[in-house]
Amino acid sequence: MSDDIPLAPYVYEGLDPLPEPKSAFTQASEAVAGTVRGINDAIEAGRKPGRPLSILSNIAREAPLGSLLVAFLLGVAIGRRRMS
């Protein structure tokens, strides 16, 4: 047998270069962009006919003062619960 057998696998430089390390700002901006994209997708899915956001927008369009009253009363109820 020959003593020329390498102990480690061959390393080919240049085939799989190491990725450049990203700055904290770049990582944060990518995370924010991904979050915004996910929220936009959820909103768009909720706006399809028959979905909750579609129903809510139809109700608000048909009875804006009633919707405003309900929103106000819910806000008061939630506000009082948190203050207590």
Order of alpha helices (4+ residues) and beta strands (2+ residues): alpha-alpha-alpha
